[in-house]
Each structure stands twice: as C-alpha cells, then as structure tokens.
Amino acid sequence: MSNKKATPAKKPAKAKPKAATKKALSKNDVLVYVETEYGEIAPVSLELVSKGRELADTLGVNVTTVAVGKGVSKFAPQLFSYGADVLYAVDDKRLAFYETLPFAKSLCKVIKDTAPQVVLFGASPLGRDLAPRVASELKVGLTADCTELAIGPHEDPKTKKQYENIVYWIRPAFGGNIVATIVCPDHRPQMGTVREGVMKLATPDKKRKGTVVKVSVPFTGKDFVNKVIKRIVGKKKVNLAGANIIVSGGAGVGSKENFKYIHELAECIGGVVGSSRAAVDSGLIDHEHQVGQTGTTVRPKLYIACGISGAIQHRTGMENSAKIIAINTDPEAPIFKIAHYGIVGDLKEVLPMMIKAYKSKG
Ligand SMILES: Cc1cc2nc3c(=O)[nH]c(=O)nc-3n(C[C@H](O)[C@H](O)[C@H](O)COP(=O)(O)OP(=O)(O)OC[C@H]3O[C@@H](n4cnc5c(N)ncnc54)[C@H](O)[C@@H]3O)c2cc1C
C-alpha cells in the first residue's frame, strides 16, 4: 500500500445512465457498506450509494452494497432506488446490533468473494470502528474522513508508472489548512471513509431494480466473544445534518444572553441552531450544535451565519449550503466571500429586525 499525492484531477467523465443489473455479480465494482441499525438505513449510506453510482458510471462498473444485520434484505428496494445494482445481505438474527468482530468478518468475506475495486464506508462512529479493522485484515490502505471523491489518472513521481481510473480521496489535512488528495494505486480494493452530509443525495427512482444475494458467513463462537448486557440509546437532540434551515451563531454573538436571538430566529423560520467552534469553546452553546471540520457537515437550503468570521474549518462544514446569508460587523470577513447575501451590521440590531419582520408576516 502506498499513499501518494495524485497528479491534478482531470475533470471526471460525465456519468452515463446504464441499465441496472446489466453486469450484476461482476468483479471490480464499487462497493458501499450500508449501516442499518434501528430499522433504517443511515443517511450517510444513501449519500454514498448516490456518490458510488457516479463513480461506478465513470468506471463503467456496478454499484454493489453490503448490509449486515437482522432482516437487512428488506432495504434492497430503497438501495436500488438510489442507484445500487446489487445488495449482498448478511442476514443473521445474532447481528441485530453492531459488533466489531462479526461485522468485520462479514465485510471481509464479501470483499474477498466479490473483489470490488473501491469500498466506501461512512465516517460515522460505526464506520470509523469497522473500516480500519477491515482494511487491516485485507492489508490495504484506508483514507479516513474524505470530503470529496473523484476518478482520474496518476503518475508515480519516482517510477513514472502510469495508472488509469484511480480514486482520488480528497480530505482536509494539517488542521484544515490544506486539502490533500490521496491515492492508493497499487492495492485493491481502494478504501475510504466519507464524512456524513458531504455527498449529495440522488433523487430516488423507485422503478430501478437490482439483485439481492444472500451471503452466509461461517461464524464461530469466537466471533461473538462480547456479550451485550444492556443497550442505552441516547436521543439526538439536534439534527443539523438533516436540517433545511440553520441559523448559526459564532464568537461574535458575544454572550449566552445574545444567543437568544439565534434561537428565536431559528424558531421563527423553522430552523435548527448551529454554531462555530469558537462559540462552543466560549461556552455559549453545546458541541452538538457545532458546524465544521470537527463538527457536523451540513447542506441546508438556507444557512444564516451570524457573527461568524468564516474560517476554513467552519466553511468546509457549510459551504455547500444552497443559500448563505452572513451577518457580520466586519465587511472584510471571509464569510462574505461565500455568502449569497451579506449584511454588514451588528447582529444585536439586525436579528431583532429580522425576527420582527418574520413575526409580522404571521
Ligand atoms: C483542527 C481544527 C479544527 C477546527 N474545527 C472547527 C469546526 O469544526 N468548526 C468551526 O467553526 N471552527 C473550527 N475550528 C476553529 C476555526 O479555525 C475558527 O477559530 C472558528 O471557526 C472561528 O469561529 P468564529 O467565526 O465564531 O469566531 P471569530 O473568528 O472570532 O469571528 C467572530 C466574527 O464575529 C464578528 N462579530 C463580532 N461582533 C459582532 C457583532 N456584534 N455582530 C456581527 N458580527 C460580529 C467579527 O467581525 C468576526 O468576523 C477548528 C480549528 C482547528 C485548528
């Protein structure tokens, strides 16, 4: 395995629509691991099936998926509608909840049997546990926490060996100050984890069909050495990733007292409250509201950034928002470079006016 800087990406080829299941069960496909705990598919897995479809069309191969759990075959129609051609279902009642060892064994079996060229995992807590274990078992590289993926050529700078159709694993590095492109040209599969919320969901096509392949894994007692005595599931208080509107406050909000404007505006317009890391570090709001490189990546229809300067680590988490409004006293604040609408002013004056305007509209 070698991780090397890639040659600059050529514009990836435009995706061509192709008949589902045309080459079902072929090798060399793009395989997506599908998280299915609590009776539904994790949003990041659907994002990866959507992105996997784009990559597979560029490579001229299928999108295969693998789900491990109890009754996972039922997810097939939804996966096919987002672009998958095949679901490998490791269906076993002992796998109702995630456990590292049997899940890793299942993934390794499917990967060894089907020899995909690319494997994608969500960079969720589960994916961050599972993917390294699988990569280490298969003795291949793993690029963690990617924010973009593309396909292109690569030339080894030392040997001048040329490679075609290599995955560019793109992610922030050195504290987010640079964006690194990583390639694993010599070993297969090329594997990576991808952040939640960064890949665009495809529009589902309910008429798409695919193939379900049941996979039997020869588990032994050793695969179930852990005994789960009790499961305590905490309820997620903030759903930033799924929000259509986010009103976000930064260090410029200044105090917990002033943060009430952020909460009030969010409530008025049916939004969710976000924040910068500086606001979290200053104790103005909890970490679960943080947007950015070390927080949540968001892609709402509307993002209102209040008293946020627009540091790169914040921008990487929100710059794909459909519309961005920035409110800042400093006309030179970097946030204005990516904002669609900018208001130069004190948020303590601007926000009450916005709240009044929305309320007066009923
Ligand atoms: C490894 C690493 C990871 C990081 N991860 C993240 C991350 O996930 N998310 C994140 O946000 N940051 C992250 N950061 C921190 C990031 O570099 C910035 O420090 C942070 O985003 C700054 O937050 P801010 O814009 O709220 O504060 P500041 O940069 O202090 O900006 C405050 C802004 O408010 C404006 N302002 C002040 N008063 C008012 C007012 N009354 N009305 C209107 N505007 C006003 C100011 O003009 C200024 O532009 C990370 C940093 C590192 C090194």
The ligand as an ORCA input file, in Angstrom:
! r2SCAN-3c Opt
* xyz 0 1
  C      -8.125     21.390     13.750
  C      -9.154     22.487     13.846
  C     -10.471     22.151     13.677
  C     -11.451     23.148     13.733
  N     -12.754     22.803     13.557
  C     -13.689     23.779     13.528
  C     -15.062     23.462     13.271
  O     -15.466     22.314     13.114
  N     -15.952     24.486     13.228
  C     -15.588     25.800     13.417
  O     -16.464     26.695     13.360
  N     -14.306     26.116     13.684
  C     -13.365     25.142     13.768
  N     -12.094     25.476     14.062
  C     -11.799     26.849     14.525
  C     -11.679     27.844     13.399
  O     -10.329     27.896     12.959
  C     -12.062     29.261     13.889
  O     -11.295     29.590     15.019
  C     -13.533     29.396     14.268
  O     -14.358     28.911     13.224
  C     -13.853     30.849     14.500
  O     -15.166     30.974     14.958
  P     -15.946     32.335     14.792
  O     -16.023     32.704     13.373
  O     -17.220     32.204     15.550
  O     -15.052     33.348     15.652
  P     -14.095     34.590     15.151
  O     -13.167     34.070     14.144
  O     -13.607     35.145     16.388
  O     -15.127     35.511     14.418
  C     -16.120     36.261     15.055
  C     -16.751     37.149     13.999
  O     -17.836     37.843     14.552
  C     -17.838     39.169     14.043
  N     -18.564     39.982     15.014
  C     -18.137     40.421     16.235
  N     -19.105     41.095     16.851
  C     -20.171     41.080     16.030
  C     -21.497     41.605     16.113
  N     -21.920     42.261     17.203
  N     -22.340     41.425     15.081
  C     -21.943     40.757     13.962
  N     -20.701     40.246     13.821
  C     -19.841     40.388     14.845
  C     -16.397     39.512     13.871
  O     -16.238     40.536     12.902
  C     -15.808     38.187     13.412
  O     -15.809     38.087     11.991
  C     -11.091     24.497     14.004
  C      -9.734     24.810     14.149
  C      -8.787     23.837     14.082
  C      -7.343     24.210     14.235
*
